[in-house]
Amino acid sequence: MEFASDNASGAAPEILAAVTAVNAGAAPSYGADASMARVRALIRETFEAPEAEVYLVATGTAANSLALACHCPPWGAIYAHASAHVDTDECGAPEFYIGGGKIVRIAAPDGKLTPGILKAAIEATPQGFVHSHQRGMVTITNTTEAGTVYSPAEVAALTAIARDHALPVHMDGARFANAVVAADCSPAEMTWKAGIDVLSFGGTKNGCMGVEAVVLFDPAKAWEFELRRKRGGHLFSKHRFLSAQMEAYLTGDLWRRLAARANTLAERLAAGIAAIPEASLLHPREANMVFAYLPRRLHRRLMERGAHYYFWPVDPPSEGPDDEPLAARFVCSWATQETEIDAFLSVIRGRD
């Protein structure tokens, strides 16, 4: 019963086959491989963005940090939800690559910023005052760290606020595929048509071995990104192994199919948990993550039966009342099995 993270899942067979196939023979290095040219064309087609520039890196931290660095000056403030990975999980990498910067953490329910909350945070930053950070840019996460999803209309409402203040907007799309499937929209509708300037398009959490694409909808930023990627140590020499993963991921809508399976399984898990009288959901289940309260005794029983997941946001004290509700995160991936969900629900129903 593995629900700790979609990072814990293996790679999809199609991805492994693509990596094996590209291993034969020699290929140009540093992104000049034929597969990368096809990846660029596929992303431009998928996003209906013929002028977009596309670059691959191996980690989400690199994708986010380099994307932010291309759009924010060292003295700039980056407006982000308080739970955003760029602040809580990147070990200061965005600030490192920017050469400064300041992430302004904005609290908002269910992992989602709202136009009013964002506007207030931006306008609380003094301008023209040399002792203060200046307004830099906005970043949003979709799927959010709370497992919720911004619709294209909600994204557009936030980017409109950013535009009113002349700020670019980045989307952390580590689980972008899950968000697009959940919102039943096109990638273009979720990104540049809604005002997004740059996207970190995730593959690793959704069936790839390790590859993320940075999609620059403003091609004027391309050369700067190339220089920052190289200077930051994230330009792969044997680049074809990144390209092959992303090409397979985009071919035949594999990225959508893998995300749809994960979302469907999470829906099944959430419904089962919600039916337990002693349980309750923290946030609406909209993609592939479920956040729920369960009493301590059920957590203990689950872990004794071999369930893996994380308490949220931190581990509770090891001892406490059996009926104390404790929050946890349960993540489904493309590789999650229905039998795992059935076994999990059987345990909390006391039928194992």
N, C-alpha and C positions, 0 to 999 in steps of 0.2 A: 504494500500500500504506500506508494511513493507520491507524495503531494508537496514535497519541500519546495521544488522550483522546476520550471521548465528548462532551466539550465542543466538539470540533472539528467535529462533525457538524452538518448543517443541521437545519431544522425539518421535521417530518413534514407531508405535504400537507394532512392534516386540520386541523392547527394553523394553517397559513397560510390555509386557506380560512375558518376561523372568525374569524381576525383581520380578513380582508378583509370578511367579512359584517358584522361589528360596527362597521366603520368608517362605514357608511351612517347619515346622520342624526345626531341628537343623543341624548345619554344622560346621566342624572344622574351626578355625579362622586363621587370619594372613596369608592367602594365601595357606593354606593346604586343602582347599575345593576341591571337585572333579571337579567342573567347571573350576577352575584354571588349573588343569592338562590338561583338554581338550583345554583350551585357548592356553596353551603352544604348544600343538601338532598342533593345527590349524595354529598358526603363523609360526611355523617351516615348515609346509606343504605349506602355502601360499607364504612364502618367499624362499622356496627351500633351507632352512638353518637348517639342522637337529641338529646342535650343538649350535644354537643361544639360548641365555638366554633371558627370557621375564619377565618383571615386570610391575605391574599396579599401577598407581597413579590416583588421581582424577582431577588434573589440568595440563594444558600445561606448566605453570610456573614451577611446580615441575618436570615435565618430562624433560624439557630443562635444568633446573638448575642442577639437579642431574646427568644427562647425561654428561654435560660439566665438572662438578666437578670430575667425575671419569677419565677424560682424560686430564685435564689441571692442572699443579701445581700452587700454589699461586702466583708465580712470572711470570706466563705465559701470553702471549698476545693471545687473541682470535680474529681472523680475520673474520669480518662479514660485510655484506652490511650495509650501513648507515641507512637503514630503518628496519633492522632486529628487530624482537620483543625482542630478548634477550637483546637488548640495549635500545630500546625505550619504551617497555611495560612491563618490568618485575620488575620495582622498585628496581633494583640492586640485584635481587635474585641470578643470576649466580655468581656475585662477592661474595655475602654472603656465598653461599654454597661452593665455591672454597676456601674461606678464603683469598681472594685477587683477583688476575687476573686483566687484563685490556682489555676491548673490543676495538679493533681498528676498527673504523667506516670507511668503504670504499665506496665512492660514485661511482655509475655506473648506466647507463641508464636502465629504465624499471625494476628496482628491481633486476637485475641479474648481478652477478660478471662475469668477463671474465678472462681467464687464464693470460693475460698480466697484467691486473689491479691487480689481486691477487698476482702475482709474485712480482710486484713492491712494493706492501704494505709489503709483508713478508720480502723482502730484505732491506727495509728501517728500519727494527728493528735491532739495533746493537746487535751483539752476543759477548759473552765473556767480556762484559763491565758491571761491577757490579752495576753501577748506573741506568741501563736500565732494563725494562721488557725483558724477553727472549721469543723467539718464542714458542707458546704453542699449538695451534690447529686452525682449520678452522671450521666454521659453515655456512651452507647454508640453505635457506628456500625454500620448494617446496610443494605447490604453493607459489610463492613469495608474499611479501606484496603489490606488484603492480599488482597482479592478473595474472602475467605471469608464465610460466612453463619452468623449465629446462628439456631438453630431457636427456635420459640416456647418450648420447654421450657428452653433455655439462657437465653433472655431472662428467663423467670420465675425461674430460679435466681438470677440477678443482682439482679433487683428485690426478691427476698426478703431478700437481704443488705442492700440499701439500706433496706428497710422496717424491718428489725431495728434500724437506726440512725436511723430517722425521717427519711430522706432521699428527696426526689423524684428521678425518673429521666427524663432526656431521651433521645430517639433521634434521631440525625442520620441521616435517610433520604434523602440526596442520591441514592442508588441503591436506595431502598426497593422500587421495583417489581421490580428484579432479585432482591432478597432474597426477596420474597413468592413469585415464580415459582419460584425455586430451592428454597425450603422447601415448596412445594406446600401453602400454608396460606392462611387468610383474613387480610385486613388487621387485623381485630379480634383474631385469635389472636396476631398478631405484636406487637400494641401494648397496648391497655388491658386486654385479657383476661390478658395476661402481666405487667401491672403498670406499663406505661409511662404517665407523666403528660402528656407533651407530645411531639409528633412534628414534625420538619421533613420534610415530604413533598415530595420533589424531582420537578420536571418538566423542568428545563433539560437535564439530561444524557440524558434519555430521549425526545427528540423535540420538546420545547417550544422556543419562541424565548427565553424567559427568564421563568420564574415558579416560585415555590415556595410551598407552603401550610404554615402553622403550624396544627397541629390541637391545640387545648387540650382535653384530656379532662376537665379540671376547669374548668367555666365560670366559677368564681369569679375566675379570673385574667384574664378577658376584658377588663375595663375597663383594668386596668393595662397589658395588651398594647397596647390601642388608643392609650393615652397615650404609651407608649414608642415605638411605631412612628411616631407623628406627630412627637414630639420628636426622634427619631433621623433624620428626613428620609426615611422609607421609605413614607409614605402617598402613593400615586400619585393625582394629580388625575384623569387620564383612565384611571381604574381598569378600565374595561370591556375594555381591551386585555390586562390580566392575567386578568380573569375569563373572557374568551372562550377563551384558551388552556387554562385549567384545565377549563372545561366540556367542550371538545372532547376533552381528555386523558382525562377520566373517562367520557365517553359511549361506550357499546358496548365497554367494556373495552379501549379503545385503549392505555391505559398498560400493561396486562398483555401485550398482543400485541407491542408494541414491545420490551418487556423480554425476552419469551420469545425473540424473534428474536436479540437481542444475545447472550443466554446460550447459545443453540444454536450460534451462530457461534463463540463463544469455546471451547465444548466441542470443536468441530472443530479449531480452531487448537491447543488444548492437546494433543489427541491426536496431531496431526501433529508437534508439537515433541517430545513425549515419546518418539516413535518414532525420533528421531535419536540414535544412540549417544553423541555428544559433548554432548548437551543434557540438562538436568534441570530439573524444576519446583521453585521455591522453596516454594510454598504449594499446597494443594489448589485446583484450579480448581472453584469452586462457582457463580460468577455470570458476569459479562461481562469479567472481567480475568484475564489470564494473566501470572504472574511466572515467569521462567525464566532459567537460566544458558545462555549460548551462548559458544563460544570467540571470542576477539577477531577472528579471521580471518572468521568467519561474520557477525559484526556489520559488519565492514568491507564485506563483499560485499553485504549487505543494503542498507546505506546508499548504496553506489555504484549500486545498482539502483533507488534512490528510495524505500526504506522509511522511514517516519516513526514513531518511538517514543522513549520515554525510558529511559535507563539508570536503575537504581534501587539505592539511594536517591539517589546522586549520580553525576555524570559521572566516569568513570575517567580516569587520565592518557592523553594522546593516543597515547603510544607504550608498547609492551610486547610480551611474547611472543605469537605468533600463537595458541598453544593456551591462553592464559590465560582461564579462565572469567569472564565478566562478566555481572552480573545486569541484567535489563531488565524493564520492564512493557509489556504489549501489551493494549490496550483495544479491544473490539469495541462498536459502537453499533448502534442500529436501522438505520442506513444502511450499515453495512459490507456489502460484496459478497462472495459466495463466490469470485469470481474474484480478489479481493485476497488471500484466504487461500491459494488454490491457487498464486498467483504467489509469495507469501512462502515457502510450503513448497517450491516448486520451486527457489527460490534456495538455501535451506539444504541441500537434497538434492543441489545441484550440477547440476541439470537445466535451469537457465534458459538 
